Amino acid sequence: MTLLTRFRPAITLSAGLCASLAATSALAHSPYLLPNGFTIDGQDHVTVEAAFSEHVFVPAIAMQSDGFQVVAPDGTASALKPVMLRDLAVLEVPTPADGTYRISSGERQGRVSKAAFIDGQWEFIDPRRPLPPGVTPVDMQSVTKAEAYVSRGTPTQTVLAPTGKGIEYRAVTHPDAIHAGKPAEFQILFDGKPLANADVEVEEARPGEVENVRLPLMTSDAQGIFHVTAPRPGLYHAMTRHRVAATAGEPARSYTYALTYSVSE
């Protein structure tokens, strides 16, 4: 049984509802990539699900991107062409050689929408929703990137190097070497520089249940470093959002980075 089916609770959305969600709510959904294997032996490909969801790993909105790609163990990047379904996109990723592969949605720039600072946090707003007194909306563009690492045979380090663009995690602990009960170390970077005091939300997938398990909220230190300890083996999703103020002629931007990874015993 693959991870795509193991971690799929019995929750579905109608096509009509997904269409309406795609117009406005995708900005509030979490992006993810879900390979059907993280450690593979001799397989020449992996299949990857790409979607947005309110319940991570239950697809609600198919992820569209012109930047889907895989970076091979030798550092060579190749574009990936998705198969678009109603609720999710599917990628077939070639893994012809041993080593670690970095699978990415690329940086996806969403449409510019109205956002406001409400109850201590930025929110994309529904134009039909009345705003609290004194709240002034601003133009904001969502920028999202979702990634996952897959290792065939012996894991390698080349693809762990940061791209230096936008928000991303640098995996200090190799994603193939994350074990339950032991801290895994990551560094949050923005345009290649450490991002301090950034919140990190981590969910543990709970197949067949209404809600995933949310780990305590973490915050990166002055060097952008954070450590996360998984309580159990399984599938995890880590995500960070970072807002950047508007500049002359450019809207404010809301950056989201999401990493799916597997934890072994």
WOMO-V564910 format. One line per field, one symbol per residue. ss: DSSP state (~ for helix, > for strand, _ for the rest). psi: psi as a letter, one per 30 degrees, with the letter a starting at -180 (. if undefined). A space follows every 10 residues. Layout:
BEGIN
ss: ???
psi: ???
END
This chain:
BEGIN
ss: __~~~~____ ____~~~~~~ ~~~~~~~~_> >>>>>___>> ____>>>>>> >>>_______ >>______>> >_____>>>_ __>>____>> >>>>____>> >>>>___>>> >>>>>>>>__ >>>>______ _______>>> >>>>>>>>>> >>_____~~~ ______>>>> >___~~~_>_ __>>>>>>>> __>>____>> >>>>______ __>>___>>_ ____>>>>>_ ___>>>>>>> >>>>__>__> _>>>>>>>>> >>>>_
psi: klfeeehjli klkleeeeee efeefffflk llkjlgkejl jgkgllkkkk lkkfjkgjke kkkkkfgklk jlfgfkkkkk jljkaeflkk kjjkifllak kjkkfljjjl lklklljkhg lkkkkkffkk klkfkkllkk kkjlkkllkk kkbkklfeff klfgkaklkj jekkffgkkk fkkkklkkkj hfkkjlhkkj kkkkkjkgle klkklkklkl afggklkkjk fllakljkkk kkkklkljfk llkjkkkkkk lkkl.
END
